[in-house]
Every structure is written in C-alpha cells, then in structure tokens.
Amino acid sequence: MKIVTLGNCCKKSQKNHENAVIAAKNCGITEPVESIGDMSEIMKYGVMATPGLVMDGKVVAAGRMLSVEQIEKLIKDRQ
C-alpha cells in the first residue's frame, strides 16, 4: 500500500505525516510514507486544503489532521 501525506508547511500537516508513519508501522506496512509539500503537486490530487492523506492514489482525507487510530482504521479498511 502506498501512503502519501499532502502538505508539510504547517504543524498540522507535519503531525498528520508523523501520525501516518506511526499508523503504517503499526499496521505492518514497510513502504515509506511519502510527503508532498508542493502545492502544484497537491492540486493534481484535487486537494485545495491541507493536511491531506492519499492511499493507493485515492484521497481519503483533506483539510483535516487525522489521529494515528483514524489512519490505522483507514488502512485496515483498505487491506
């Protein structure tokens, strides 16, 4: 599973990325969590507000920070 966090310019986006890394590790995902901070790249996903979370190319959250538990649930629902 490929997980990408969108945004890295604010504390919420940085915390969202940290939470995604922890959740991926807890769920046994070995592929690194990628972070995209370039707004033009973020907009290619159709996301206008960060933080955001993408799993296997599908935007699963935008404009809000997710907890580790919320991200783990999204991962488990997609496995």
All heavy atoms as a GROMACS GRO file, in nm:
protein
  589
    1MET      N    1   0.084  -0.117   0.000
    1MET     CA    2   0.000   0.000   0.000
    1MET      C    3   0.089   0.124   0.000
    1MET      O    4   0.181   0.135   0.078
    1MET     CB    5  -0.090   0.001   0.124
    1MET     CG    6  -0.169   0.129   0.140
    1MET     SD    7  -0.276   0.132   0.285
    1MET     CE    8  -0.397   0.012   0.238
    2LYS      N    9   0.057   0.217  -0.089
    2LYS     CA   10   0.132   0.342  -0.097
    2LYS      C   11   0.053   0.451  -0.024
    2LYS      O   12  -0.063   0.477  -0.055
    2LYS     CB   13   0.156   0.383  -0.242
    2LYS     CG   14   0.236   0.509  -0.253
    2LYS     CD   15   0.271   0.542  -0.396
    2LYS     CE   16   0.353   0.670  -0.394
    2LYS     NZ   17   0.399   0.706  -0.526
    3ILE      N   18   0.117   0.513   0.075
    3ILE     CA   19   0.054   0.618   0.154
    3ILE      C   20   0.131   0.748   0.130
    3ILE      O   21   0.255   0.750   0.138
    3ILE     CB   22   0.053   0.583   0.303
    3ILE    CG1   23  -0.025   0.454   0.326
    3ILE    CG2   24  -0.007   0.699   0.384
    3ILE    CD1   25  -0.020   0.402   0.468
    4VAL      N   26   0.056   0.855   0.101
    4VAL     CA   27   0.116   0.985   0.076
    4VAL      C   28   0.044   1.087   0.163
    4VAL      O   29  -0.080   1.090   0.167
    4VAL     CB   30   0.102   1.025  -0.073
    4VAL    CG1   31   0.161   1.164  -0.097
    4VAL    CG2   32   0.167   0.923  -0.164
    5THR      N   33   0.121   1.170   0.234
    5THR     CA   34   0.060   1.281   0.306
    5THR      C   35   0.080   1.407   0.223
    5THR      O   36   0.182   1.425   0.158
    5THR     CB   37   0.121   1.299   0.446
    5THR    OG1   38   0.262   1.320   0.435
    5THR    CG2   39   0.095   1.177   0.533
    6LEU      N   40  -0.020   1.493   0.227
    6LEU     CA   41  -0.017   1.617   0.149
    6LEU      C   42  -0.002   1.736   0.244
    6LEU      O   43  -0.078   1.748   0.339
    6LEU     CB   44  -0.145   1.630   0.067
    6LEU     CG   45  -0.177   1.514  -0.027
    6LEU    CD1   46  -0.311   1.537  -0.096
    6LEU    CD2   47  -0.067   1.495  -0.130
    7GLY      N   48   0.096   1.819   0.213
    7GLY     CA   49   0.122   1.938   0.294
    7GLY      C   50   0.232   1.910   0.394
    7GLY      O   51   0.238   1.803   0.451
    8ASN      N   52   0.320   2.007   0.412
    8ASN     CA   53   0.422   1.995   0.516
    8ASN      C   54   0.467   2.132   0.564
    8ASN      O   55   0.572   2.145   0.624
    8ASN     CB   56   0.541   1.910   0.470
    8ASN     CG   57   0.617   1.971   0.355
    8ASN    OD1   58   0.590   2.083   0.314
    8ASN    ND2   59   0.714   1.899   0.302
    9CYS      N   60   0.384   2.232   0.540
    9CYS     CA   61   0.422   2.369   0.573
    9CYS      C   62   0.372   2.415   0.710
    9CYS      O   63   0.418   2.515   0.761
    9CYS     CB   64   0.372   2.465   0.466
    9CYS     SG   65   0.194   2.457   0.444
   10CYS      N   66   0.279   2.340   0.769
   10CYS     CA   67   0.225   2.382   0.898
   10CYS      C   68   0.235   2.266   0.998
   10CYS      O   69   0.260   2.151   0.960
   10CYS     CB   70   0.079   2.427   0.885
   10CYS     SG   71  -0.034   2.295   0.839
   11LYS      N   72   0.214   2.298   1.124
   11LYS     CA   73   0.227   2.196   1.229
   11LYS      C   74   0.126   2.084   1.212
   11LYS      O   75   0.158   1.968   1.236
   11LYS     CB   76   0.214   2.260   1.366
   11LYS     CG   77   0.333   2.343   1.404
   11LYS     CD   78   0.325   2.392   1.546
   11LYS     CE   79   0.446   2.479   1.571
   11LYS     NZ   80   0.490   2.477   1.707
   12LYS      N   81   0.004   2.117   1.168
   12LYS     CA   82  -0.098   2.013   1.150
   12LYS      C   83  -0.057   1.915   1.040
   12LYS      O   84  -0.074   1.795   1.054
   12LYS     CB   85  -0.234   2.074   1.118
   12LYS     CG   86  -0.303   2.132   1.238
   12LYS     CD   87  -0.443   2.177   1.204
   12LYS     CE   88  -0.513   2.229   1.327
   12LYS     NZ   89  -0.649   2.273   1.299
   13SER      N   90  -0.002   1.967   0.932
   13SER     CA   91   0.042   1.880   0.822
   13SER      C   92   0.160   1.792   0.866
   13SER      O   93   0.166   1.674   0.833
   13SER     CB   94   0.082   1.963   0.700
   13SER     OG   95  -0.030   2.025   0.644
   14GLN      N   96   0.252   1.851   0.941
   14GLN     CA   97   0.366   1.774   0.989
   14GLN      C   98   0.321   1.665   1.087
   14GLN      O   99   0.368   1.551   1.080
   14GLN     CB  100   0.468   1.867   1.054
   14GLN     CG  101   0.535   1.959   0.955
   14GLN     CD  102   0.616   2.070   1.020
   14GLN    OE1  103   0.617   2.085   1.141
   14GLN    NE2  104   0.682   2.150   0.937
   15LYS      N  105   0.227   1.698   1.174
   15LYS     CA  106   0.174   1.600   1.270
   15LYS      C  107   0.096   1.491   1.196
   15LYS      O  108   0.103   1.373   1.232
   15LYS     CB  109   0.085   1.670   1.374
   15LYS     CG  110   0.031   1.578   1.480
   15LYS     CD  111   0.142   1.521   1.569
   15LYS     CE  112   0.084   1.438   1.680
   15LYS     NZ  113   0.183   1.358   1.751
   16ASN      N  114   0.023   1.530   1.091
   16ASN     CA  115  -0.051   1.432   1.011
   16ASN      C  116   0.046   1.331   0.949
   16ASN      O  117   0.019   1.211   0.948
   16ASN     CB  118  -0.130   1.504   0.901
   16ASN     CG  119  -0.238   1.418   0.839
   16ASN    OD1  120  -0.326   1.368   0.908
   16ASN    ND2  121  -0.231   1.402   0.709
   17HIS      N  122   0.160   1.379   0.901
   17HIS     CA  123   0.261   1.290   0.843
   17HIS      C  124   0.318   1.197   0.950
   17HIS      O  125   0.329   1.076   0.927
   17HIS     CB  126   0.373   1.370   0.776
   17HIS     CG  127   0.478   1.284   0.715
   17HIS    ND1  128   0.460   1.215   0.596
   17HIS    CD2  129   0.602   1.250   0.758
   17HIS    CE1  130   0.568   1.145   0.570
   17HIS    NE2  131   0.657   1.164   0.667
   18GLU      N  132   0.350   1.253   1.066
   18GLU     CA  133   0.403   1.170   1.175
   18GLU      C  134   0.302   1.061   1.213
   18GLU      O  135   0.340   0.945   1.233
   18GLU     CB  136   0.432   1.257   1.298
   18GLU     CG  137   0.551   1.348   1.284
   18GLU     CD  138   0.562   1.445   1.401
   18GLU    OE1  139   0.508   1.416   1.510
   18GLU    OE2  140   0.626   1.551   1.383
   19ASN      N  141   0.175   1.098   1.223
   19ASN     CA  142   0.071   1.001   1.257
   19ASN      C  143   0.059   0.893   1.151
   19ASN      O  144   0.039   0.775   1.183
   19ASN     CB  145  -0.063   1.072   1.278
   19ASN     CG  146  -0.067   1.156   1.404
   19ASN    OD1  147   0.022   1.146   1.488
   19ASN    ND2  148  -0.169   1.239   1.415
   20ALA      N  149   0.073   0.932   1.024
   20ALA     CA  150   0.064   0.834   0.915
   20ALA      C  151   0.181   0.735   0.921
   20ALA      O  152   0.163   0.615   0.898
   20ALA     CB  153   0.061   0.905   0.780
   21VAL      N  154   0.299   0.785   0.953
   21VAL     CA  155   0.417   0.697   0.964
   21VAL      C  156   0.396   0.596   1.077
   21VAL      O  157   0.422   0.476   1.060
   21VAL     CB  158   0.546   0.781   0.986
   21VAL    CG1  159   0.663   0.692   1.024
   21VAL    CG2  160   0.578   0.862   0.862
   22ILE      N  161   0.347   0.643   1.191
   22ILE     CA  162   0.323   0.554   1.305
   22ILE      C  163   0.215   0.452   1.272
   22ILE      O  164   0.231   0.332   1.298
   22ILE     CB  165   0.283   0.636   1.430
   22ILE    CG1  166   0.402   0.721   1.477
   22ILE    CG2  167   0.235   0.545   1.542
   22ILE    CD1  168   0.364   0.830   1.577
   23ALA      N  169   0.107   0.497   1.211
   23ALA     CA  170  -0.004   0.407   1.176
   23ALA      C  171   0.041   0.301   1.076
   23ALA      O  172   0.006   0.183   1.089
   23ALA     CB  173  -0.122   0.486   1.120
   24ALA      N  174   0.118   0.342   0.977
   24ALA     CA  175   0.167   0.246   0.877
   24ALA      C  176   0.254   0.140   0.944
   24ALA      O  177   0.240   0.020   0.916
   24ALA     CB  178   0.244   0.319   0.768
   25LYS      N  179   0.342   0.184   1.031
   25LYS     CA  180   0.429   0.090   1.102
   25LYS      C  181   0.346  -0.006   1.187
   25LYS      O  182   0.370  -0.126   1.187
   25LYS     CB  183   0.528   0.167   1.190
   25LYS     CG  184   0.626   0.080   1.263
   25LYS     CD  185   0.722   0.162   1.347
   25LYS     CE  186   0.814   0.069   1.426
   25LYS     NZ  187   0.893   0.142   1.526
   26ASN      N  188   0.247   0.048   1.260
   26ASN     CA  189   0.161  -0.035   1.345
   26ASN      C  190   0.082  -0.139   1.265
   26ASN      O  191   0.049  -0.245   1.317
   26ASN     CB  192   0.064   0.052   1.424
   26ASN     CG  193   0.132   0.135   1.531
   26ASN    OD1  194   0.248   0.115   1.563
   26ASN    ND2  195   0.059   0.230   1.587
   27CYS      N  196   0.054  -0.106   1.138
   27CYS     CA  197  -0.023  -0.197   1.052
   27CYS      C  198   0.067  -0.287   0.969
   27CYS      O  199   0.018  -0.361   0.883
   27CYS     CB  200  -0.117  -0.117   0.963
   27CYS     SG  201  -0.251  -0.037   1.052
   28GLY      N  202   0.198  -0.280   0.989
   28GLY     CA  203   0.290  -0.369   0.920
   28GLY      C  204   0.326  -0.326   0.779
   28GLY      O  205   0.377  -0.407   0.701
   29ILE      N  206   0.302  -0.202   0.744
   29ILE     CA  207   0.336  -0.153   0.610
   29ILE      C  208   0.483  -0.112   0.612
   29ILE      O  209   0.524  -0.028   0.693
   29ILE     CB  210   0.245  -0.036   0.570
   29ILE    CG1  211   0.102  -0.088   0.559
   29ILE    CG2  212   0.291   0.027   0.439
   29ILE    CD1  213  -0.001   0.019   0.536
   30THR      N  214   0.561  -0.171   0.524
   30THR     CA  215   0.705  -0.145   0.521
   30THR      C  216   0.743  -0.034   0.424
   30THR      O  217   0.850   0.024   0.436
   30THR     CB  218   0.782  -0.273   0.485
   30THR    OG1  219   0.736  -0.322   0.360
   30THR    CG2  220   0.763  -0.379   0.592
   31GLU      N  221   0.657  -0.005   0.328
   31GLU     CA  222   0.686   0.101   0.231
   31GLU      C  223   0.684   0.237   0.302
   31GLU      O  224   0.593   0.263   0.381
   31GLU     CB  225   0.581   0.098   0.119
   31GLU     CG  226   0.616   0.187   0.003
   31GLU     CD  227   0.524   0.165  -0.118
   31GLU    OE1  228   0.459   0.060  -0.125
   31GLU    OE2  229   0.519   0.255  -0.201
   32PRO      N  230   0.783   0.323   0.276
   32PRO     CA  231   0.786   0.452   0.346
   32PRO      C  232   0.666   0.539   0.308
   32PRO      O  233   0.616   0.533   0.196
   32PRO     CB  234   0.917   0.515   0.299
   32PRO     CG  235   0.969   0.432   0.189
   32PRO     CD  236   0.895   0.303   0.186
   33VAL      N  237   0.622   0.620   0.403
   33VAL     CA  238   0.515   0.715   0.379
   33VAL      C  239   0.577   0.838   0.313
   33VAL      O  240   0.670   0.898   0.366
   33VAL     CB  241   0.445   0.754   0.510
   33VAL    CG1  242   0.339   0.860   0.486
   33VAL    CG2  243   0.384   0.631   0.578
   34GLU      N  244   0.526   0.873   0.195
   34GLU     CA  245   0.578   0.986   0.120
   34GLU      C  246   0.507   1.114   0.164
   34GLU      O  247   0.391   1.110   0.203
   34GLU     CB  248   0.552   0.962  -0.030
   34GLU     CG  249   0.607   1.068  -0.121
   34GLU     CD  250   0.575   1.041  -0.267
   34GLU    OE1  251   0.537   0.928  -0.302
   34GLU    OE2  252   0.588   1.136  -0.346
   35SER      N  253   0.578   1.225   0.157
   35SER     CA  254   0.519   1.355   0.190
   35SER      C  255   0.536   1.448   0.072
   35SER      O  256   0.645   1.461   0.016
   35SER     CB  257   0.587   1.415   0.313
   35SER     OG  258   0.535   1.543   0.341
   36ILE      N  259   0.426   1.513   0.032
   36ILE     CA  260   0.430   1.609  -0.078
   36ILE      C  261   0.392   1.745  -0.022
   36ILE      O  262   0.286   1.761   0.039
   36ILE     CB  263   0.333   1.568  -0.191
   36ILE    CG1  264   0.376   1.435  -0.251
   36ILE    CG2  265   0.327   1.677  -0.298
   36ILE    CD1  266   0.283   1.381  -0.358
   37GLY      N  267   0.480   1.842  -0.043
   37GLY     CA  268   0.456   1.977   0.007
   37GLY      C  269   0.433   2.080  -0.103
   37GLY      O  270   0.384   2.189  -0.077
   38ASP      N  271   0.464   2.046  -0.226
   38ASP     CA  272   0.450   2.138  -0.339
   38ASP      C  273   0.302   2.152  -0.375
   38ASP      O  274   0.237   2.054  -0.411
   38ASP     CB  275   0.530   2.084  -0.457
   38ASP     CG  276   0.525   2.172  -0.580
   38ASP    OD1  277   0.462   2.279  -0.574
   38ASP    OD2  278   0.585   2.134  -0.682
   39MET      N  279   0.248   2.275  -0.364
   39MET     CA  280   0.105   2.296  -0.388
   39MET      C  281   0.061   2.252  -0.527
   39MET      O  282  -0.049   2.201  -0.544
   39MET     CB  283   0.067   2.443  -0.367
   39MET     CG  284   0.010   2.477  -0.230
   39MET     SD  285  -0.089   2.350  -0.149
   39MET     CE  286  -0.252   2.397  -0.192
   40SER      N  287   0.145   2.270  -0.628
   40SER     CA  288   0.105   2.229  -0.763
   40SER      C  289   0.090   2.077  -0.770
   40SER      O  290   0.001   2.026  -0.838
   40SER     CB  291   0.204   2.279  -0.869
   40SER     OG  292   0.333   2.228  -0.845
   41GLU      N  293   0.175   2.004  -0.698
   41GLU     CA  294   0.163   1.858  -0.693
   41GLU      C  295   0.040   1.817  -0.611
   41GLU      O  296  -0.031   1.722  -0.646
   41GLU     CB  297   0.289   1.795  -0.632
   41GLU     CG  298   0.411   1.804  -0.720
   41GLU     CD  299   0.396   1.727  -0.850
   41GLU    OE1  300   0.350   1.612  -0.848
   41GLU    OE2  301   0.430   1.784  -0.956
   42ILE      N  302   0.014   1.889  -0.502
   42ILE     CA  303  -0.102   1.859  -0.418
   42ILE      C  304  -0.231   1.880  -0.498
   42ILE      O  305  -0.324   1.800  -0.491
   42ILE     CB  306  -0.100   1.947  -0.291
   42ILE    CG1  307   0.017   1.904  -0.200
   42ILE    CG2  308  -0.233   1.939  -0.216
   42ILE    CD1  309   0.044   1.998  -0.084
   43MET      N  310  -0.236   1.987  -0.578
   43MET     CA  311  -0.356   2.016  -0.656
   43MET      C  312  -0.383   1.911  -0.762
   43MET      O  313  -0.498   1.896  -0.805
   43MET     CB  314  -0.346   2.155  -0.717
   43MET     CG  315  -0.369   2.264  -0.614
   43MET     SD  316  -0.411   2.419  -0.690
   43MET     CE  317  -0.263   2.512  -0.661
   44LYS      N  318  -0.282   1.837  -0.804
   44LYS     CA  319  -0.304   1.729  -0.901
   44LYS      C  320  -0.396   1.622  -0.843
   44LYS      O  321  -0.460   1.547  -0.916
   44LYS     CB  322  -0.171   1.666  -0.943
   44LYS     CG  323  -0.088   1.757  -1.031
   44LYS     CD  324   0.044   1.692  -1.070
   44LYS     CE  325   0.130   1.785  -1.152
   44LYS     NZ  326   0.259   1.726  -1.186
   45TYR      N  327  -0.402   1.613  -0.710
   45TYR     CA  328  -0.494   1.520  -0.644
   45TYR      C  329  -0.632   1.581  -0.625
   45TYR      O  330  -0.722   1.516  -0.571
   45TYR     CB  331  -0.438   1.479  -0.506
   45TYR     CG  332  -0.320   1.386  -0.511
   45TYR    CD1  333  -0.191   1.434  -0.498
   45TYR    CD2  334  -0.338   1.249  -0.527
   45TYR    CE1  335  -0.082   1.348  -0.502
   45TYR    CE2  336  -0.230   1.162  -0.531
   45TYR     CZ  337  -0.103   1.212  -0.518
   45TYR     OH  338   0.006   1.127  -0.522
   46GLY      N  339  -0.649   1.708  -0.665
   46GLY     CA  340  -0.776   1.776  -0.647
   46GLY      C  341  -0.796   1.828  -0.506
   46GLY      O  342  -0.908   1.860  -0.466
   47VAL      N  343  -0.688   1.836  -0.430
   47VAL     CA  344  -0.696   1.881  -0.291
   47VAL      C  345  -0.658   2.028  -0.286
   47VAL      O  346  -0.554   2.069  -0.336
   47VAL     CB  347  -0.600   1.798  -0.202
   47VAL    CG1  348  -0.591   1.856  -0.062
   47VAL    CG2  349  -0.646   1.653  -0.198
   48MET      N  350  -0.746   2.107  -0.221
   48MET     CA  351  -0.721   2.251  -0.210
   48MET      C  352  -0.683   2.290  -0.067
   48MET      O  353  -0.639   2.402  -0.044
   48MET     CB  354  -0.846   2.328  -0.253
   48MET     CG  355  -0.891   2.295  -0.394
   48MET     SD  356  -0.765   2.329  -0.518
   48MET     CE  357  -0.790   2.501  -0.542
   49ALA      N  358  -0.707   2.202   0.030
   49ALA     CA  359  -0.675   2.233   0.170
   49ALA      C  360  -0.594   2.119   0.230
   49ALA      O  361  -0.626   2.003   0.210
   49ALA     CB  362  -0.804   2.253   0.248
   50THR      N  363  -0.489   2.154   0.302
   50THR     CA  364  -0.406   2.054   0.368
   50THR      C  365  -0.431   2.063   0.517
   50THR      O  366  -0.483   2.164   0.564
   50THR     CB  367  -0.256   2.079   0.338
   50THR    OG1  368  -0.219   2.208   0.384
   50THR    CG2  369  -0.227   2.064   0.190
   51PRO      N  370  -0.398   1.962   0.593
   51PRO     CA  371  -0.332   1.839   0.553
   51PRO      C  372  -0.425   1.744   0.477
   51PRO      O  373  -0.547   1.755   0.486
   51PRO     CB  374  -0.288   1.777   0.686
   51PRO     CG  375  -0.374   1.839   0.790
   51PRO     CD  376  -0.418   1.972   0.737
   52GLY      N  377  -0.363   1.654   0.404
   52GLY     CA  378  -0.437   1.554   0.329
   52GLY      C  379  -0.370   1.419   0.338
   52GLY      O  380  -0.252   1.409   0.374
   53LEU      N  381  -0.446   1.316   0.303
   53LEU     CA  382  -0.394   1.179   0.307
   53LEU      C  383  -0.442   1.104   0.185
   53LEU      O  384  -0.561   1.107   0.151
   53LEU     CB  385  -0.440   1.108   0.435
   53LEU     CG  386  -0.383   0.968   0.459
   53LEU    CD1  387  -0.233   0.976   0.488
   53LEU    CD2  388  -0.454   0.902   0.576
   54VAL      N  389  -0.349   1.036   0.118
   54VAL     CA  390  -0.378   0.961  -0.003
   54VAL      C  391  -0.332   0.817   0.018
   54VAL      O  392  -0.222   0.794   0.067
   54VAL     CB  393  -0.305   1.021  -0.126
   54VAL    CG1  394  -0.331   0.940  -0.250
   54VAL    CG2  395  -0.345   1.167  -0.145
   55MET      N  396  -0.418   0.722  -0.016
   55MET     CA  397  -0.382   0.580  -0.008
   55MET      C  398  -0.406   0.516  -0.144
   55MET      O  399  -0.518   0.522  -0.197
   55MET     CB  400  -0.466   0.509   0.098
   55MET     CG  401  -0.435   0.554   0.238
   55MET     SD  402  -0.532   0.462   0.358
   55MET     CE  403  -0.468   0.531   0.508
   56ASP      N  404  -0.301   0.458  -0.198
   56ASP     CA  405  -0.307   0.394  -0.330
   56ASP      C  406  -0.370   0.484  -0.434
   56ASP      O  407  -0.454   0.442  -0.513
   56ASP     CB  408  -0.382   0.260  -0.321
   56ASP     CG  409  -0.302   0.155  -0.244
   56ASP    OD1  410  -0.178   0.163  -0.244
   56ASP    OD2  411  -0.364   0.065  -0.186
   57GLY      N  412  -0.332   0.612  -0.432
   57GLY     CA  413  -0.377   0.707  -0.533
   57GLY      C  414  -0.514   0.768  -0.508
   57GLY      O  415  -0.558   0.853  -0.585
   58LYS      N  416  -0.583   0.729  -0.401
   58LYS     CA  417  -0.716   0.782  -0.371
   58LYS      C  418  -0.709   0.872  -0.248
   58LYS      O  419  -0.658   0.834  -0.145
   58LYS     CB  420  -0.814   0.667  -0.344
   58LYS     CG  421  -0.955   0.713  -0.317
   58LYS     CD  422  -1.046   0.593  -0.298
   58LYS     CE  423  -1.190   0.625  -0.296
   58LYS     NZ  424  -1.253   0.694  -0.203
   59VAL      N  425  -0.763   0.994  -0.261
   59VAL     CA  426  -0.766   1.087  -0.149
   59VAL      C  427  -0.868   1.035  -0.047
   59VAL      O  428  -0.984   1.014  -0.079
   59VAL     CB  429  -0.804   1.229  -0.196
   59VAL    CG1  430  -0.816   1.323  -0.077
   59VAL    CG2  431  -0.703   1.282  -0.295
   60VAL      N  432  -0.822   1.011   0.075
   60VAL     CA  433  -0.911   0.961   0.180
   60VAL      C  434  -0.939   1.067   0.287
   60VAL      O  435  -1.032   1.050   0.366
   60VAL     CB  436  -0.856   0.831   0.245
   60VAL    CG1  437  -0.852   0.718   0.143
   60VAL    CG2  438  -0.719   0.853   0.306
   61ALA      N  439  -0.863   1.176   0.286
   61ALA     CA  440  -0.888   1.286   0.379
   61ALA      C  441  -0.821   1.412   0.325
   61ALA      O  442  -0.714   1.406   0.266
   61ALA     CB  443  -0.832   1.254   0.518
   62ALA      N  444  -0.890   1.525   0.344
   62ALA     CA  445  -0.833   1.653   0.302
   62ALA      C  446  -0.885   1.762   0.395
   62ALA      O  447  -1.000   1.760   0.436
   62ALA     CB  448  -0.872   1.684   0.158
   63GLY      N  449  -0.795   1.854   0.430
   63GLY     CA  450  -0.833   1.967   0.511
   63GLY      C  451  -0.845   1.939   0.659
   63GLY      O  452  -0.896   2.022   0.734
   64ARG      N  453  -0.799   1.820   0.702
   64ARG     CA  454  -0.804   1.790   0.845
   64ARG      C  455  -0.694   1.692   0.882
   64ARG      O  456  -0.654   1.607   0.802
   64ARG     CB  457  -0.939   1.732   0.885
   64ARG     CG  458  -0.972   1.600   0.820
   64ARG     CD  459  -1.116   1.560   0.848
   64ARG     NE  460  -1.148   1.437   0.777
   64ARG     CZ  461  -1.162   1.320   0.836
   64ARG    NH1  462  -1.148   1.308   0.967
   64ARG    NH2  463  -1.190   1.214   0.765
   65MET      N  464  -0.648   1.707   1.004
   65MET     CA  465  -0.546   1.618   1.057
   65MET      C  466  -0.613   1.494   1.114
   65MET      O  467  -0.718   1.504   1.178
   65MET     CB  468  -0.467   1.688   1.167
   65MET     CG  469  -0.349   1.608   1.218
   65MET     SD  470  -0.266   1.691   1.354
   65MET     CE  471  -0.379   1.658   1.487
   66LEU      N  472  -0.556   1.377   1.088
   66LEU     CA  473  -0.610   1.252   1.139
   66LEU      C  474  -0.524   1.199   1.252
   66LEU      O  475  -0.401   1.215   1.251
   66LEU     CB  476  -0.617   1.148   1.027
   66LEU     CG  477  -0.705   1.184   0.907
   66LEU    CD1  478  -0.690   1.077   0.799
   66LEU    CD2  479  -0.850   1.197   0.947
   67SER      N  480  -0.587   1.131   1.347
   67SER     CA  481  -0.512   1.067   1.455
   67SER      C  482  -0.451   0.937   1.403
   67SER      O  483  -0.489   0.886   1.297
   67SER     CB  484  -0.605   1.038   1.573
   67SER     OG  485  -0.697   0.935   1.538
   68VAL      N  486  -0.360   0.882   1.481
   68VAL     CA  487  -0.299   0.753   1.446
   68VAL      C  488  -0.409   0.648   1.433
   68VAL      O  489  -0.411   0.570   1.336
   68VAL     CB  490  -0.196   0.710   1.552
   68VAL    CG1  491  -0.147   0.568   1.527
   68VAL    CG2  492  -0.078   0.806   1.555
   69GLU      N  493  -0.503   0.647   1.526
   69GLU     CA  494  -0.612   0.548   1.525
   69GLU      C  495  -0.700   0.562   1.401
   69GLU      O  496  -0.740   0.461   1.341
   69GLU     CB  497  -0.697   0.562   1.652
   69GLU     CG  498  -0.624   0.527   1.780
   69GLU     CD  499  -0.530   0.638   1.830
   69GLU    OE1  500  -0.544   0.755   1.787
   69GLU    OE2  501  -0.442   0.606   1.912
   70GLN      N  502  -0.730   0.685   1.360
   70GLN     CA  503  -0.811   0.707   1.241
   70GLN      C  504  -0.740   0.655   1.116
   70GLN      O  505  -0.802   0.593   1.030
   70GLN     CB  506  -0.844   0.856   1.225
   70GLN     CG  507  -0.943   0.909   1.326
   70GLN     CD  508  -0.956   1.060   1.319
   70GLN    OE1  509  -0.856   1.132   1.314
   70GLN    NE2  510  -1.080   1.107   1.318
   71ILE      N  511  -0.611   0.680   1.108
   71ILE     CA  512  -0.534   0.635   0.991
   71ILE      C  513  -0.524   0.483   0.991
   71ILE      O  514  -0.537   0.419   0.886
   71ILE     CB  515  -0.395   0.702   0.987
   71ILE    CG1  516  -0.412   0.854   0.974
   71ILE    CG2  517  -0.312   0.646   0.872
   71ILE    CD1  518  -0.284   0.934   0.991
   72GLU      N  519  -0.503   0.423   1.109
   72GLU     CA  520  -0.497   0.276   1.117
   72GLU      C  521  -0.628   0.216   1.066
   72GLU      O  522  -0.627   0.116   0.996
   72GLU     CB  523  -0.471   0.232   1.260
   72GLU     CG  524  -0.328   0.254   1.305
   72GLU     CD  525  -0.307   0.219   1.453
   72GLU    OE1  526  -0.405   0.190   1.524
   72GLU    OE2  527  -0.190   0.220   1.496
   73LYS      N  528  -0.742   0.276   1.103
   73LYS     CA  529  -0.870   0.224   1.059
   73LYS      C  530  -0.884   0.234   0.909
   73LYS      O  531  -0.929   0.141   0.842
   73LYS     CB  532  -0.986   0.300   1.126
   73LYS     CG  533  -1.122   0.245   1.088
   73LYS     CD  534  -1.234   0.316   1.161
   73LYS     CE  535  -1.372   0.266   1.127
   73LYS     NZ  536  -1.396   0.197   1.006
   74LEU      N  537  -0.839   0.346   0.850
   74LEU     CA  538  -0.845   0.361   0.705
   74LEU      C  539  -0.757   0.256   0.636
   74LEU      O  540  -0.795   0.200   0.532
   74LEU     CB  541  -0.799   0.502   0.664
   74LEU     CG  542  -0.896   0.615   0.697
   74LEU    CD1  543  -0.828   0.750   0.678
   74LEU    CD2  544  -1.020   0.606   0.609
   75ILE      N  545  -0.640   0.231   0.692
   75ILE     CA  546  -0.550   0.130   0.635
   75ILE      C  547  -0.615  -0.008   0.641
   75ILE      O  548  -0.619  -0.081   0.542
   75ILE     CB  549  -0.415   0.128   0.709
   75ILE    CG1  550  -0.336   0.258   0.678
   75ILE    CG2  551  -0.332   0.005   0.669
   75ILE    CD1  552  -0.213   0.277   0.765
   76LYS      N  553  -0.668  -0.044   0.756
   76LYS     CA  554  -0.730  -0.176   0.774
   76LYS      C  555  -0.852  -0.193   0.684
   76LYS      O  556  -0.876  -0.303   0.632
   76LYS     CB  557  -0.768  -0.198   0.920
   76LYS     CG  558  -0.645  -0.216   1.009
   76LYS     CD  559  -0.679  -0.221   1.156
   76LYS     CE  560  -0.549  -0.229   1.238
   76LYS     NZ  561  -0.571  -0.211   1.379
   77ASP      N  562  -0.929  -0.086   0.664
   77ASP     CA  563  -1.046  -0.093   0.576
   77ASP      C  564  -1.007  -0.114   0.430
   77ASP      O  565  -1.085  -0.168   0.352
   77ASP     CB  566  -1.130   0.034   0.589
   77ASP     CG  567  -1.202   0.046   0.721
   77ASP    OD1  568  -1.210  -0.056   0.796
   77ASP    OD2  569  -1.254   0.156   0.751
   78ARG      N  570  -0.886  -0.074   0.393
   78ARG     CA  571  -0.841  -0.086   0.254
   78ARG      C  572  -0.759  -0.213   0.229
   78ARG      O  573  -0.724  -0.242   0.116
   78ARG     CB  574  -0.760   0.037   0.214
   78ARG     CG  575  -0.845   0.164   0.219
   78ARG     CD  576  -0.769   0.283   0.168
   78ARG     NE  577  -0.741   0.275   0.026
   78ARG     CZ  578  -0.827   0.310  -0.070
   78ARG    NH1  579  -0.945   0.355  -0.038
   78ARG    NH2  580  -0.793   0.302  -0.196
   79GLN      N  581  -0.723  -0.287   0.334
   79GLN     CA  582  -0.641  -0.407   0.314
   79GLN      C  583  -0.727  -0.525   0.281
   79GLN      O  584  -0.839  -0.538   0.308
   79GLN     CB  585  -0.556  -0.436   0.438
   79GLN     CG  586  -0.442  -0.339   0.452
   79GLN     CD  587  -0.355  -0.367   0.575
   79GLN    OE1  588  -0.401  -0.410   0.679
   79GLN    NE2  589  -0.226  -0.339   0.560
   0.00000   0.00000   0.00000
